[in-house]
Amino acid sequence: HVAKVSKKPTPQPWHPAPYEPGDTAAIKALARDEKHARALNWILNSLCGTYDQPYRPGEGGDRDTVFACAKQFVGQQIVKHINMKMPNEKQG
């Protein structure tokens, strides 16, 4: 099943992508499921480098740093949804 994706671009690239409560619930469900959590861990840590230092020194380091920051931004948005409290979610 392929989810319907909005084709409307965000106003600025640093703004979070538009989402609905169902999107957040689906991301949270991935984090709770053991098999999917492994994939999510790879996405957040290896692919996005969410918790890495983005600074890249040397020639061309400024562009490499910007690219690393962009990857981190994606990971940070996923983490935001994992940690976001849903209206019907119990605390704890």
PLY file of the C-alpha trace (Angstrom):
ply
format ascii 1.0
element vertex 92
property float x
property float y
property float z
element edge 91
property int vertex1
property int vertex2
end_header
0.00 0.00 0.00
1.46 3.34 -1.05
0.50 6.39 0.97
-0.89 9.44 -0.77
1.82 12.09 -0.89
1.18 15.80 -1.01
2.78 17.42 -4.06
2.56 20.89 -2.51
6.11 22.05 -1.67
6.85 23.67 1.67
7.33 27.44 1.50
10.99 27.30 2.59
13.31 24.28 2.64
14.02 24.67 6.37
10.33 24.50 7.27
8.99 21.12 8.40
7.03 19.21 5.78
3.24 19.37 6.11
1.83 16.38 7.98
-1.36 14.98 9.42
-1.87 13.16 12.74
-1.95 9.86 10.83
1.59 10.50 9.56
2.86 10.93 13.11
0.98 7.84 14.27
2.55 5.78 11.46
6.07 6.93 12.35
5.45 6.17 16.02
4.19 2.70 15.05
7.45 2.06 13.16
9.44 2.96 16.27
7.41 0.55 18.43
7.71 -2.46 16.12
10.97 -4.40 16.68
11.63 -5.20 13.00
10.79 -1.72 11.81
12.64 -0.07 14.70
15.87 -1.62 13.39
15.29 0.01 9.98
14.37 3.28 11.63
17.54 3.13 13.73
19.60 2.69 10.54
17.78 5.61 8.87
18.30 7.93 11.84
21.89 7.01 12.70
23.60 5.76 9.54
21.67 7.39 6.73
20.76 10.75 8.27
23.56 11.04 10.82
20.98 12.63 13.11
23.27 12.72 16.15
26.60 13.24 14.35
28.66 16.42 14.28
27.79 17.96 10.88
30.91 20.13 10.60
33.19 19.01 7.77
36.60 20.72 7.69
38.90 21.27 4.75
38.50 22.32 1.15
34.84 22.09 0.21
33.98 21.63 3.87
31.35 24.34 3.80
29.32 22.52 1.16
29.85 19.17 2.88
28.72 20.70 6.19
25.57 22.11 4.58
24.81 18.69 3.07
25.37 16.96 6.43
23.05 19.48 8.10
20.36 18.77 5.50
20.60 15.03 6.21
20.36 15.73 9.93
17.27 17.88 9.40
15.47 14.88 7.91
16.44 12.72 10.89
15.41 15.44 13.34
11.96 15.65 11.78
11.50 11.89 12.16
12.63 12.06 15.81
10.21 14.94 16.39
7.32 12.74 15.27
8.51 9.77 17.34
8.53 11.96 20.46
5.41 13.97 19.65
2.52 13.42 22.05
-0.66 12.34 20.30
-4.03 13.55 21.67
-5.16 10.03 22.68
-1.73 8.79 23.79
-1.16 7.85 27.42
1.74 9.46 29.26
4.60 7.19 30.25
0 1
1 2
2 3
3 4
4 5
5 6
6 7
7 8
8 9
9 10
10 11
11 12
12 13
13 14
14 15
15 16
16 17
17 18
18 19
19 20
20 21
21 22
22 23
23 24
24 25
25 26
26 27
27 28
28 29
29 30
30 31
31 32
32 33
33 34
34 35
35 36
36 37
37 38
38 39
39 40
40 41
41 42
42 43
43 44
44 45
45 46
46 47
47 48
48 49
49 50
50 51
51 52
52 53
53 54
54 55
55 56
56 57
57 58
58 59
59 60
60 61
61 62
62 63
63 64
64 65
65 66
66 67
67 68
68 69
69 70
70 71
71 72
72 73
73 74
74 75
75 76
76 77
77 78
78 79
79 80
80 81
81 82
82 83
83 84
84 85
85 86
86 87
87 88
88 89
89 90
90 91
